[in-house]
Each structure stands twice: as C-alpha cells, then as structure tokens.
C-alpha cells in the first residue's frame, strides 16, 4: 500500500504520466499504452492517454484526456452528483473528483482552467487501496505538468 509519489519523475507514459504512479494506482506492470498528450503552449493542448492491462483480455485501466472543452459547470456537476472538490492544485484551476458507488475501485476527476480541461478516469484501481486518495495525489502530480501554462480563455 505504498503511497503515490509526491513528485513526478521519469519514466513517463505518453510523455507526462509518471509510470510508477500509474502502476501503483492500477496494479499493472508494463501496461499497454495508447495515445499522446501535448503540453499547453500558447494556450493550446490536447490529447488522450489510455493504459490497458498488459496480458489477457484488453481491459482499460486508466484514461487521461486533455482538451479545450472545459467549463466550471462540469466540475459543479461532479459536486452535485456527490463528488468532492480537489484541493487548489494550480492557480485558476477548479476541480473535483467522484468515486463510483457501484464499483469501489473506479474514480474520476476533472479540473478546468478557463476552457482548458484535464479529465482522468481510474477505470479499474487496486482493491484495498484508497483509490480516491490515489486520484487526488495523481491529479497533484500531473496537473502542473499539463495545465499550469494553460491560458485558453473561458467563455462569458
């Protein structure tokens, strides 16, 4: 039950996801990784990164999406559905996470900064771990790498 690291360090999946954090959250060593994530530069960033179990049936474990379709109302919906606010991770960021009441190892999180949006779904976490705490720690690891420079303005 090792806690997630507090500092992002290589090797990375999709150039931005710390492999050791993803491994702890999903329990999968050497997962199949599909996709890419581009950092925000000049207000633009996008991509998706999905990890799958490395053997047997192709089961998705972790899914990360970076795009410019964010709105504060999306975070408010998470909260309205029983989610909890994420701590202030980056200036101007607003986020929440929610645990699936039907599948206790499934957790989703969303953070927006203007129209920039980072969403993460832990599709299948490790039984016995605090998957919600893992998600909060994971968002603290990857959000500064992917949204800190986001300047995409919000719409009025």
Number of C-alpha atoms within 10 A of each C-alpha: 9 8 13 21 16 11 12 20 14 11 12 14 21 20 14 21 23 21 20 20 24 24 19 19 28 25 17 19 13 15 21 17 17 13 14 17 20 16 19 20 13 10 15 17 21 17 15 18 20 20 26 21 20 15 11 6 8 11 14 19 24 25 19 23 18 26 19 20 14 22 18 18 10 18 23 17 12 20 16 10 11 15 20 18 19 21 13 12 19 17 10 13 20 22 27 24 26 21 22 15 10 7 11 17 21 22 25 23 26 24 29 29 25 20 19 27 29 27 21 23 22 25 19 21 27 19 13 9 17 15 22 22 15 22 26 20 18 23 23 20 22 19 20 15 14 22 27 17 18 24 17 20 12 15 8 3
